[in-house]
Structures are given as structure tokens and as C-alpha cells.
Amino acid sequence: MRVLITGGAGFIGSHLADRLLAEGHEVRALDNLDPQVHGPGQPPDYLDEAVELQVGDVRDHEAVGRALEGVDAVYHFAAAVGVGQSMYEIERYTSVNAIGAAVVLEEALERRDVIHKLVVASSMSIYGEGQHRNPRTGESGIAPGLRPESQLAAQQWDVIGDDGGPLEPEPTAETKPLRPTSVYAVNKRDHEELFLSVGAAYGIPAVALRFFNVYGERQALSNPYTGVAAIFSSRLLNNNRPVVFEDGRQTRDFIDVRDLVRGCALALATDGADGSTLNLGTGRATSIVDVAHTIAAGLGKEIEPEIVEQYRAGDIRHCFADIRLAEELLGFRSEIAFEDGMRDLLAWLEGQEAVDAMDAAREALVARGLAR
């Protein structure tokens, strides 16, 4: 098939392009080469020359229409990405993400006789706080809201149940109520709902994939709003201490980008997940401070993280994936262990340079009262 990947010159999009090319597909990428991600805005060296790159904005009907010509399937990955930044660049994020998705869908509908599949990237951020259980009562499937401001101000980080005791995290299932806590998260919820509802109405198979915390080669090391592994790497490459909020024991689900794009490719190759929303994660919880220690050790840096005992507006404590539905519908299960994926990431990092912009990003949050 000929496949379009919006955002196809980016971290995840380029890895997906590699995967699809290896499977025999033709790949076209539409990307605006955002300087926050790509620096001077030149096509990245890592993008396979077999990828047909078209430079354009997903909000531009003409650019999107041109990119869709002759296409059999669409992966919509293009997005403004950054939880913290989205809270003060509200118009830009909503424009790029919501309007961009709308334009892609309108132009795809003009070609619905030939487009056979729509796959959209969603995010674990739309869950808000992850799913929990009460160890004292055995109750599971609890969907807590954000921790109260008074609790966070007192540096009491655990999620507290109705009985006043701490709850324990459990795998977060796709059925958990969605409680997005940032503009970016709201945008991602809109992405999946737009694609699934429009796909259903017009009879175009659509799949929404909720990405958990993706790491690997090609992450933008000079972008302070990207994934935590890349942010910590940038700090350490510049001999600065990684900044860890709260007490560092909050957990996330870290999935190697090579595993993730295998799941994305399965969504195209099979019809088992059509019309569905799926988690793409590992099902394993890893603490943020452990990530900082792992990267420092791998880079040979005797630099301890700075655990600031501060919090950011909308931050959650725990979220890791319930992976059963992806296995049932796609036959997908992650294969790369965190330790092995990190080893490969660290090998790549040794040859990289990074501009550390974390301090400026943090100051922007503090100045707006979003970190305290």
C-alpha cells in the first residue's frame, strides 16, 4: 500500500516509516519540520531516502490534499506535543491539534473511495490519574481524580482513597473514565474521538492507539517538552542534574519505540482493532527516579537527580498500561525489556549533542504558577 504518515519526519513517525518500508509499503510523510523538534528545520538525516517527504502544515487543506493523493491508508501522528507548554500556548496547541485533525479528516473524506484505513495517535495522558485499587478492601478499578492541592502542598504524594488510606496503582484499562488534565491531553482525546466517530459515520475503518511513554533513538534532545527520557538525557549530556518533581517515586510505562511502531503496523495489517481504542504499552511500571539513575549510569555520569519535592499543575502519580486488549485484538505484546531498550538508547546518546533548555522551560511554568 501507499501510506501517508503525518508528522512522519518526527521521532515516532520516522521509526514507523522504517517499519512500513521494510514490510514492502510505499511511504509518504507530511511534516512541518517544527524548529522546536527539528532545530533549523532541515529534513533529519535519519529519515530514510525512500520516504517521500512533503513539507507542509496539517492545517493547510492544499498541503494535506496533495499529500493524500494516491494514498491507501493514513497514520495521523502530527501534533504539537508538550503537556506543560500546552497549558500556556493554549491557542497554538488547540489549533495545530484540533484543526489539524479536522483538516486531515475532511481531505481524507474527499478520497474515501480509496482510503482503506485511518490510524490516529492518542496518548495515555487522556486518562489523567491511572487506575488504582484499595489494598485494605480489595476494591479494584478505582478511577481517582487529581490529588487535592492541599495534599500536594503538604508534599503528600500518594493517591488517597475515600477511607483516608493510600491506594495502590494497577494496570490502567481502556475502559477507565477519561480525565484529561492538560490542554494537550484534551487535544489527544479529541483526536481519537474525531477519527473514530468520523470513520464510523463514513464506513472507513479507524483505530486509535493510546501511546504510553515512548523512548528510543531520534528523540529531540533539545526539546524540553518531549519525553522524560530525552529530557534527562539532555541534562546529563550537559553535565546537569536531571530535575525530578515530587519525590521521584511516581511511575510510568516506558515502551521502546521499536515495539510501539510494531503495534502501529499491526493496526494497519489486521482488521481486528477496527473501530477500537487500544493501549500500546508494556504493562510494567517504572519510577521516574529509576529512569534518571539508569541513564546517568549508562552515560558514565556520577550525577544524582535533583529531587525538587515540587509539583506541577495536572501532574499524576501513577499510570501504566493494561495490555490485554491490544494482545487480544492485534496480537501485540511488547518484546523489548526496559533494560535492553535503555542500553540501545544509551549507545546512541554517546554520539549526540544536546542543547539543555530545561531550566527555561521550568521557569516558564513557575512564572505562570504551574509549578510550585
Backbone torsions as a table, in degrees:
resi	resn	phi	psi	omega
1	MET	NA	160.1	169.1
2	ARG	-98.4	124.4	-171.3
3	VAL	-121.0	134.2	173.0
4	LEU	-100.3	132.2	171.6
5	ILE	-116.6	110.5	171.7
6	THR	-75.6	139.9	-171.2
7	GLY	72.5	24.7	-171.8
8	GLY	-74.2	-9.0	175.5
9	ALA	-93.2	-1.6	-177.6
10	GLY	-83.9	-175.2	-176.3
11	PHE	-54.5	-62.2	-176.3
12	ILE	-74.7	-42.3	-177.8
13	GLY	-58.7	-39.7	-179.1
14	SER	-70.4	-35.3	176.1
15	HIS	-67.2	-38.7	176.4
16	LEU	-64.2	-40.2	177.5
17	ALA	-57.7	-44.8	177.9
18	ASP	-58.3	-43.6	-178.2
19	ARG	-64.5	-45.3	-177.7
20	LEU	-68.3	-38.2	176.5
21	LEU	-61.5	-42.4	179.9
22	ALA	-63.9	-26.7	178.8
23	GLU	-87.4	1.8	174.3
24	GLY	97.2	6.2	179.3
25	HIS	-83.9	158.7	166.3
26	GLU	-91.3	139.3	-174.3
27	VAL	-126.3	130.1	171.5
28	ARG	-116.9	140.9	178.4
29	ALA	-120.3	134.9	169.9
30	LEU	-112.1	120.8	-175.4
31	ASP	-149.1	142.5	178.8
32	ASN	-91.0	0.5	179.6
33	LEU	50.5	50.7	-179.3
34	ASP	-51.8	125.1	-179.4
35	PRO	-58.4	-29.1	178.8
36	GLN	-63.9	-26.6	179.9
37	VAL	-99.6	-43.1	-169.9
38	HIS	-108.3	11.1	179.0
39	GLY	67.2	-120.7	-174.8
40	PRO	-68.9	-4.1	175.6
41	GLY	90.2	14.3	175.5
42	GLN	-85.0	150.8	175.8
43	PRO	-56.1	135.4	-176.6
44	PRO	-68.5	146.9	-179.1
45	ASP	-62.9	-27.8	-175.2
46	TYR	-76.3	-12.6	-177.4
47	LEU	-71.7	123.2	-177.7
48	ASP	-58.1	135.3	-178.3
49	GLU	-65.0	-16.1	176.9
50	ALA	-75.7	-13.3	177.8
51	VAL	-78.8	129.0	175.7
52	GLU	-84.6	103.6	-177.0
53	LEU	-91.1	125.4	170.3
54	GLN	-115.3	127.3	-178.2
55	VAL	-92.6	122.7	-178.9
56	GLY	-177.4	170.3	-176.3
57	ASP	-100.9	136.1	-179.4
58	VAL	-68.4	-10.2	175.6
59	ARG	-86.7	-4.9	-176.7
60	ASP	-96.0	108.8	-177.6
61	HIS	-56.2	-41.9	-177.3
62	GLU	-64.8	-45.0	-179.7
63	ALA	-64.1	-42.6	-179.3
64	VAL	-67.6	-43.5	178.9
65	GLY	-59.6	-42.5	178.5
66	ARG	-63.0	-41.9	-179.2
67	ALA	-66.7	-26.6	-177.1
68	LEU	-86.4	-8.8	-176.8
69	GLU	-61.4	124.7	177.3
70	GLY	75.6	13.5	-175.0
71	VAL	-92.0	141.4	178.6
72	ASP	-97.0	-26.8	-176.8
73	ALA	-151.2	154.2	-176.1
74	VAL	-130.1	130.3	165.2
75	TYR	-106.1	119.7	178.3
76	HIS	-100.2	98.7	179.2
77	PHE	-110.2	-14.7	-176.1
78	ALA	-61.8	130.1	-179.9
79	ALA	-168.2	152.0	164.7
80	ALA	-80.4	123.9	-170.4
81	VAL	-119.5	127.9	176.4
82	GLY	154.4	107.5	-175.5
83	VAL	-61.4	-53.0	-177.0
84	GLY	-64.5	-47.5	-178.5
85	GLN	-62.1	-32.7	-179.1
86	SER	-63.0	-21.7	-176.4
87	MET	-79.4	-10.9	174.2
88	TYR	-128.4	-10.5	169.2
89	GLU	-107.4	58.6	-169.4
90	ILE	-65.6	-44.7	-178.1
91	GLU	-65.4	-45.3	-178.5
92	ARG	-62.0	-46.8	-179.0
93	TYR	-61.6	-44.3	-178.0
94	THR	-68.6	-35.5	178.1
95	SER	-65.8	-54.3	-178.1
96	VAL	-60.8	-44.5	-171.8
97	ASN	-81.2	-52.3	-176.9
98	ALA	-75.7	-50.8	-179.3
99	ILE	-66.5	-39.3	177.7
100	GLY	-58.3	-45.4	178.7
101	ALA	-63.3	-40.3	-179.3
102	ALA	-63.7	-41.6	179.9
103	VAL	-66.3	-43.8	178.3
104	VAL	-58.6	-43.7	-179.3
105	LEU	-66.6	-44.3	179.7
106	GLU	-60.8	-43.5	-179.2
107	GLU	-70.4	-34.9	177.0
108	ALA	-64.5	-37.7	-179.8
109	LEU	-65.6	-28.1	175.9
110	GLU	-66.4	-17.7	-176.5
111	ARG	-123.8	29.4	-172.6
112	ARG	-69.4	-14.2	177.3
113	ASP	-71.9	-20.2	-176.7
114	VAL	-116.8	-18.1	179.9
115	ILE	-85.4	120.9	-172.0
116	HIS	-102.1	-12.5	-177.2
117	LYS	-159.1	140.2	172.9
118	LEU	-120.6	127.2	176.1
119	VAL	-125.1	126.8	-177.0
120	VAL	-120.7	139.8	177.6
121	ALA	-83.8	119.0	171.3
122	SER	-107.5	-165.2	-172.4
123	SER	-150.2	146.5	174.4
124	MET	-62.4	-17.2	-178.6
125	SER	-62.7	-20.4	-177.8
126	ILE	-71.5	-16.9	178.6
127	TYR	-70.4	-26.8	-165.2
128	GLY	71.0	-139.3	177.1
129	GLU	-62.6	141.9	-179.4
130	GLY	-72.9	176.9	-177.8
131	GLN	-75.1	144.6	-175.9
132	HIS	-134.7	168.7	173.3
133	ARG	-134.3	156.5	176.9
134	ASN	-98.8	111.6	-176.1
135	PRO	-69.6	-15.2	-177.8
136	ARG	-86.8	-31.7	-178.1
137	THR	-107.8	-17.0	-176.0
138	GLY	84.5	-2.0	179.7
139	GLU	-65.9	132.9	178.3
140	SER	-122.1	177.8	179.3
141	GLY	70.7	24.3	-179.6
142	ILE	-78.0	134.6	-178.7
143	ALA	-116.1	81.3	-175.5
144	PRO	-72.5	155.0	172.4
145	GLY	-82.6	-170.5	177.7
146	LEU	-65.5	149.6	176.2
147	ARG	-65.5	139.6	-177.6
148	PRO	-61.1	147.8	178.8
149	GLU	-56.5	-40.5	-178.8
150	SER	-63.4	-36.7	179.0
151	GLN	-67.3	-44.2	-179.4
152	LEU	-67.0	-38.8	178.5
153	ALA	-62.1	-28.3	177.4
154	ALA	-87.3	6.3	179.3
155	GLN	58.4	38.4	172.9
156	GLN	-103.7	102.8	-164.2
157	TRP	-90.0	-25.2	-175.7
158	ASP	-65.6	153.0	172.4
159	VAL	-78.5	129.1	-173.9
160	ILE	-105.8	135.4	178.7
161	GLY	-82.6	175.8	-179.1
162	ASP	-63.7	-23.2	-179.6
163	ASP	-88.8	5.3	175.5
164	GLY	89.1	-2.9	178.8
165	GLY	-102.6	162.0	-178.6
166	PRO	-70.4	143.0	173.5
167	LEU	-91.9	160.8	177.3
168	GLU	-111.8	140.3	178.6
169	PRO	-71.9	148.3	173.1
170	GLU	-136.9	166.5	-178.9
171	PRO	-55.9	136.3	-177.1
172	THR	-90.8	119.0	-177.5
173	ALA	-91.3	158.3	179.5
174	GLU	-60.9	-19.8	-178.9
175	THR	-82.0	-8.3	-180.0
176	LYS	-62.3	136.6	175.8
177	PRO	-54.8	140.1	-178.6
178	LEU	-85.8	130.5	178.6
179	ARG	-136.0	67.8	-177.9
180	PRO	-59.6	138.1	-173.7
181	THR	-118.2	13.8	176.6
182	SER	-147.2	163.4	176.9
183	VAL	-61.0	-42.1	178.2
184	TYR	-58.2	-44.3	-179.5
185	ALA	-64.8	-41.1	176.2
186	VAL	-60.5	-42.8	178.2
187	ASN	-59.6	-42.5	-178.1
188	LYS	-69.4	-36.5	173.3
189	ARG	-60.5	-43.2	178.0
190	ASP	-61.3	-40.1	179.3
191	HIS	-54.2	-53.9	-174.5
192	GLU	-68.6	-37.8	-179.4
193	GLU	-68.7	-38.0	176.8
194	LEU	-62.1	-49.3	-175.7
195	PHE	-67.3	-42.1	-178.1
196	LEU	-69.7	-40.5	-178.6
197	SER	-71.0	-42.5	179.1
198	VAL	-68.3	-41.9	178.1
199	GLY	-59.2	-43.4	179.3
200	ALA	-65.3	-41.2	-177.3
201	ALA	-65.3	-34.8	-175.5
202	TYR	-104.5	3.4	176.9
203	GLY	73.5	27.5	175.6
204	ILE	-104.0	118.7	179.8
205	PRO	-57.0	130.1	-179.2
206	ALA	-133.5	145.1	179.1
207	VAL	-133.7	134.4	174.9
208	ALA	-110.4	129.0	-177.1
209	LEU	-116.0	119.4	179.9
210	ARG	-88.8	104.1	-179.6
211	PHE	-76.0	134.5	170.7
212	PHE	-90.0	-153.3	-170.1
213	ASN	-82.1	105.2	-173.4
214	VAL	-91.0	136.8	177.2
215	TYR	-136.8	162.2	177.2
216	GLY	148.7	-178.1	178.2
217	GLU	-59.6	149.5	174.4
218	ARG	85.1	-1.1	173.4
219	GLN	-61.7	146.3	-177.0
220	ALA	-75.4	102.0	-173.0
221	LEU	-73.2	-17.8	-179.7
222	SER	-98.7	6.7	178.7
223	ASN	-100.0	109.3	-176.2
224	PRO	-74.4	2.1	-178.6
225	TYR	-112.3	12.8	179.8
226	THR	-89.5	-160.9	-176.4
227	GLY	-68.0	155.7	-173.9
228	VAL	-63.7	-34.1	179.3
229	ALA	-62.2	-41.4	179.1
230	ALA	-69.9	-38.8	179.3
231	ILE	-64.3	-45.5	177.4
232	PHE	-62.5	-40.0	179.8
233	SER	-61.9	-43.7	178.9
234	SER	-60.8	-44.1	178.0
235	ARG	-59.5	-48.0	-175.0
236	LEU	-70.0	-36.6	177.0
237	LEU	-62.6	-24.9	177.1
238	ASN	-99.7	14.1	178.2
239	ASN	59.3	34.8	174.9
240	ASN	-110.7	153.6	-178.9
241	ARG	-76.1	131.4	172.8
242	PRO	-60.5	137.7	-179.5
243	VAL	-93.5	121.8	-178.4
244	VAL	-118.2	122.1	179.9
245	PHE	-81.2	166.7	-176.7
246	GLU	54.4	-136.5	-179.3
247	ASP	-105.6	4.7	177.9
248	GLY	84.9	-6.3	-176.7
249	ARG	-91.5	1.1	174.1
250	GLN	-63.9	148.0	-172.8
251	THR	-122.1	152.0	175.2
252	ARG	-139.3	173.1	-179.3
253	ASP	-109.0	109.6	-175.7
254	PHE	-99.3	119.6	-178.6
255	ILE	-117.8	132.6	177.9
256	ASP	-65.1	138.4	-176.1
257	VAL	-60.4	-29.0	179.8
258	ARG	-69.1	-37.4	173.2
259	ASP	-65.2	-45.4	-176.0
260	LEU	-58.1	-47.2	-175.3
261	VAL	-72.2	-22.9	172.1
262	ARG	-63.6	-41.6	175.6
263	GLY	-63.8	-39.4	178.1
264	CYS	-63.5	-40.9	179.4
265	ALA	-65.8	-36.3	177.6
266	LEU	-63.2	-33.3	179.1
267	ALA	-64.4	-26.5	176.4
268	LEU	-84.0	-39.6	-172.2
269	ALA	-75.6	-23.3	-177.3
270	THR	-123.2	163.6	177.6
271	ASP	-109.2	8.4	-174.9
272	GLY	-65.4	-26.3	-177.7
273	ALA	-104.3	6.4	-178.0
274	ASP	-56.2	132.5	-179.5
275	GLY	80.5	6.7	-173.6
276	SER	-115.7	164.7	172.8
277	THR	-117.2	129.9	-174.6
278	LEU	-130.9	144.7	168.3
279	ASN	-76.4	137.0	166.5
280	LEU	-118.5	98.2	179.0
281	GLY	-149.2	-167.7	-178.8
282	THR	-105.6	-19.8	-173.4
283	GLY	82.2	8.0	-177.7
284	ARG	-115.2	132.6	178.5
285	ALA	-94.0	133.0	178.4
286	THR	-130.1	133.9	-178.1
287	SER	-76.2	151.3	-178.8
288	ILE	-64.0	-39.3	-179.3
289	VAL	-67.4	-31.9	176.2
290	ASP	-65.4	-36.5	176.6
291	VAL	-62.4	-45.4	179.4
292	ALA	-60.1	-44.5	-180.0
293	HIS	-65.6	-40.6	-178.7
294	THR	-62.8	-45.3	-178.7
295	ILE	-68.6	-42.0	179.1
296	ALA	-60.7	-46.6	-179.8
297	ALA	-62.8	-42.3	-178.5
298	GLY	-66.2	-30.4	177.8
299	LEU	-88.3	0.4	-179.2
300	GLY	69.9	29.8	-178.2
301	LYS	-105.2	122.5	175.6
302	GLU	-89.2	65.5	-176.3
303	ILE	-124.7	117.1	179.0
304	GLU	-81.7	144.3	176.1
305	PRO	-65.2	151.3	174.6
306	GLU	-91.3	104.6	179.8
307	ILE	-90.1	106.1	-164.9
308	VAL	-88.4	-10.3	-179.0
309	GLU	53.6	33.2	172.9
310	GLN	-116.1	169.8	-180.0
311	TYR	-136.4	159.9	178.3
312	ARG	-113.3	146.2	179.3
313	ALA	-57.0	129.7	177.4
314	GLY	86.3	-3.1	179.8
315	ASP	-64.3	146.2	176.6
316	ILE	-111.7	167.7	-176.9
317	ARG	-92.9	-50.3	-175.4
318	HIS	-141.5	143.0	169.0
319	CYS	-163.7	116.9	172.3
320	PHE	-139.5	158.9	-162.7
321	ALA	-83.9	140.1	159.7
322	ASP	-83.9	118.2	-170.0
323	ILE	-102.5	6.0	-172.2
324	ARG	-66.5	-37.7	-176.2
325	LEU	-68.9	-40.0	177.6
326	ALA	-63.0	-36.3	178.0
327	GLU	-68.8	-40.0	-178.6
328	GLU	-68.7	-45.0	-172.4
329	LEU	-89.8	-30.4	-177.6
330	LEU	-113.9	-13.1	-171.1
331	GLY	70.2	26.2	-176.0
332	PHE	-99.5	133.0	170.8
333	ARG	-147.3	135.5	-179.4
334	SER	-62.5	147.6	-176.5
335	GLU	-119.2	-21.6	-173.8
336	ILE	-94.8	115.7	178.8
337	ALA	-65.9	150.3	-179.6
338	PHE	-53.5	-44.1	-177.6
339	GLU	-62.6	-40.3	-179.2
340	ASP	-72.1	-42.1	178.5
341	GLY	-63.8	-40.9	178.4
342	MET	-65.0	-36.4	178.5
343	ARG	-60.9	-42.5	178.3
344	ASP	-68.3	-40.6	177.5
345	LEU	-60.7	-43.6	-177.9
346	LEU	-66.1	-36.2	177.5
347	ALA	-62.5	-39.3	177.8
348	TRP	-69.5	-39.1	-176.9
349	LEU	-61.7	-29.8	-175.4
350	GLU	-60.8	-24.1	179.2
351	GLY	-101.9	11.1	-174.2
352	GLN	-105.2	154.6	170.3
353	GLU	-117.5	151.1	-177.4
354	ALA	-145.3	140.1	170.2
355	VAL	-90.3	120.8	-177.3
356	ASP	-86.9	105.0	-179.3
357	ALA	-107.6	15.9	-175.2
358	MET	-63.7	-40.4	-177.1
359	ASP	-61.5	-43.3	179.6
360	ALA	-65.3	-39.7	179.1
361	ALA	-64.6	-41.3	179.3
362	ARG	-65.8	-41.8	179.2
363	GLU	-62.0	-36.3	178.2
364	ALA	-62.7	-38.3	177.5
365	LEU	-69.6	-44.0	-179.4
366	VAL	-62.2	-42.7	-178.0
367	ALA	-62.0	-27.8	-179.6
368	ARG	-97.8	6.2	-179.9
369	GLY	73.3	18.3	-178.1
370	LEU	-92.6	-10.1	172.5
371	ALA	-131.2	131.0	-174.0
372	ARG	-157.3	NA	NA
